[in-house]
Amino acid sequence: MDLKQLVIVGPAALIIVGNGASTAGETINEEAAFACVIDKSSESEPEKGHKLSQYVFRCVVIPDDPAMPKYTEECIGNYEYRPDGSWKADGACTDTYKSGDKVFVTFQEGSHLKEKSYKISGGTGKYEGASGGGTYTDEFLTDTLTGGRTKGKMVLP
């Protein structure tokens, strides 16, 4: 490689390596608003006052930082309501970005927990190997619509 080629290729290589390094080990703040629609629900009552429910829902997530991408989320949640009034839930979501990259998330809720929480367990593309998590709040606006906020961190490897 002669000096002219090095002058042209050198800066381009630094830009490419620099962009790759900027995402490696990067921590992304996940403060956002979300709105969800329940597409499907099923409920059973194995005994009086003991209900098992499953919800399938879709969400749109809009980060507080306008520079961060918006994304959609598809989830399945399993809920158990006990006769004593206590309840618990867990489930899994797949976040999908416009690029097609995905992030895999699990969540936990329940009367025994102080906060609803989520955990990031990997992804595809830019988000392969992602980790992290946080907390969220939500409320039912109608029988099939919810809205809320999330706060956490995603760490890229």
C-alpha positions as CSV (number, residue, x, y, z in Angstrom):
1,M,0.0,0.0,0.0
2,D,1.5,3.4,-1.0
3,L,1.1,6.7,0.9
4,K,-1.8,7.9,-1.3
5,Q,-3.8,4.7,-0.6
6,L,-3.0,5.0,3.1
7,V,-4.2,8.6,3.2
8,I,-7.5,7.6,1.6
9,V,-8.1,4.2,3.4
10,G,-6.7,5.3,6.8
11,P,-9.4,7.8,7.8
12,A,-12.2,5.5,6.4
13,A,-10.9,2.6,8.5
14,L,-10.8,4.8,11.6
15,I,-14.4,5.9,11.0
16,I,-15.5,2.2,10.6
17,V,-13.5,1.1,13.6
18,G,-14.6,4.1,15.6
19,N,-18.3,3.5,14.9
20,G,-17.9,-0.1,15.9
21,A,-16.1,0.8,19.1
22,S,-18.8,3.4,19.9
23,T,-21.4,0.7,20.3
24,A,-19.2,-2.0,22.0
25,G,-19.7,-1.8,25.7
26,E,-22.1,1.1,25.2
27,T,-24.8,1.6,27.9
28,I,-28.1,2.9,26.5
29,N,-30.6,4.6,28.9
30,E,-34.0,3.2,28.4
31,E,-36.4,5.9,29.6
32,A,-39.5,5.8,27.5
33,A,-43.3,5.9,27.3
34,F,-45.2,3.0,25.9
35,A,-48.7,2.1,24.8
36,C,-50.0,-1.4,24.4
37,V,-53.0,-3.2,23.0
38,I,-54.1,-6.6,24.2
39,D,-54.7,-8.7,21.1
40,K,-55.8,-11.9,22.8
41,S,-56.6,-13.1,26.3
42,S,-57.6,-16.4,27.8
43,E,-58.7,-17.1,31.3
44,S,-59.4,-20.2,33.4
45,E,-60.5,-20.7,37.0
46,P,-59.1,-24.0,38.3
47,E,-60.8,-23.4,41.6
48,K,-63.1,-20.6,43.0
49,G,-61.2,-17.3,43.2
50,H,-58.0,-18.8,41.6
51,K,-57.7,-17.4,38.1
52,L,-55.0,-18.1,35.5
53,S,-54.8,-15.7,32.5
54,Q,-52.7,-15.3,29.5
55,Y,-52.4,-12.1,27.5
56,V,-50.9,-11.5,24.1
57,F,-50.2,-7.9,23.5
58,R,-48.4,-5.5,21.2
59,C,-46.8,-2.2,22.2
60,V,-45.1,0.9,20.7
61,V,-42.2,2.3,22.7
62,I,-41.2,6.0,22.3
63,P,-37.9,6.8,24.1
64,D,-37.6,10.2,25.9
65,D,-34.4,10.9,23.9
66,P,-35.6,11.9,20.4
67,A,-32.2,10.6,19.0
68,M,-33.1,7.1,20.1
69,P,-35.1,4.9,17.8
70,K,-38.8,4.1,18.4
71,Y,-39.6,0.3,18.4
72,T,-42.4,-2.1,18.7
73,E,-42.8,-4.9,21.2
74,E,-44.7,-8.2,21.1
75,C,-45.4,-9.9,24.4
76,I,-47.0,-12.9,26.0
77,G,-47.7,-12.7,29.8
78,N,-49.0,-15.4,32.2
79,Y,-50.9,-14.1,35.2
80,E,-52.1,-15.9,38.3
81,Y,-54.7,-14.4,40.7
82,R,-55.1,-16.1,44.0
83,P,-58.2,-16.2,46.3
84,D,-56.3,-14.3,49.0
85,G,-56.0,-11.3,46.6
86,S,-52.3,-11.8,45.8
87,W,-51.1,-12.2,42.2
88,K,-48.0,-12.8,40.1
89,A,-47.1,-12.6,36.5
90,D,-44.2,-13.3,34.2
91,G,-43.7,-13.2,30.5
92,A,-41.5,-12.6,27.5
93,C,-41.3,-9.8,24.9
94,T,-39.5,-9.3,21.6
95,D,-38.6,-5.7,20.8
96,T,-38.3,-5.1,17.0
97,Y,-36.5,-2.0,15.6
98,K,-37.1,-0.5,12.1
99,S,-33.7,-2.0,11.1
100,G,-35.1,-5.5,11.8
101,D,-32.8,-6.0,14.8
102,K,-34.5,-7.5,17.9
103,V,-34.0,-7.4,21.7
104,F,-35.3,-10.2,23.9
105,V,-36.9,-9.2,27.2
106,T,-38.5,-11.1,30.2
107,F,-40.6,-9.5,32.8
108,Q,-42.0,-10.1,36.3
109,E,-44.9,-8.5,38.2
110,G,-46.8,-9.3,41.3
111,S,-48.2,-8.2,44.6
112,H,-45.1,-9.7,46.3
113,L,-42.8,-7.2,44.4
114,K,-42.2,-3.6,45.1
115,E,-41.6,-2.8,41.4
116,K,-42.4,-4.4,38.1
117,S,-39.2,-5.4,36.5
118,Y,-37.7,-6.5,33.2
119,K,-34.5,-8.1,32.1
120,I,-32.8,-8.0,28.7
121,S,-31.5,-11.4,27.6
122,G,-29.9,-10.9,24.2
123,G,-30.9,-9.9,20.7
124,T,-30.0,-9.9,17.1
125,G,-27.9,-7.7,14.8
126,K,-26.6,-4.6,16.7
127,Y,-28.2,-6.0,19.9
128,E,-26.7,-9.5,19.9
129,G,-25.5,-10.3,23.4
130,A,-27.3,-7.3,24.9
131,S,-28.0,-7.3,28.6
132,G,-29.5,-5.1,31.3
133,G,-32.9,-4.3,32.6
134,G,-35.0,-2.0,34.7
135,T,-38.4,-1.2,36.0
136,Y,-41.7,0.0,34.6
137,T,-45.1,1.3,35.6
138,D,-48.3,0.8,33.7
139,E,-52.0,1.1,34.0
140,F,-55.1,-0.1,32.1
141,L,-56.8,2.7,30.3
142,T,-59.6,0.4,29.0
143,D,-60.1,-3.4,29.0
144,T,-57.7,-3.8,26.1
145,L,-55.4,-0.7,26.2
146,T,-52.5,0.1,28.6
147,G,-50.0,2.8,28.9
148,G,-46.9,3.4,31.0
149,R,-43.3,4.3,31.4
150,T,-40.1,2.3,31.5
151,K,-36.7,3.2,33.1
152,G,-33.6,1.1,32.8
153,K,-30.4,0.4,30.9
154,M,-29.3,-1.8,28.1
155,V,-25.6,-2.8,27.8
156,L,-24.2,-3.7,24.4
157,P,-21.2,-6.2,24.5
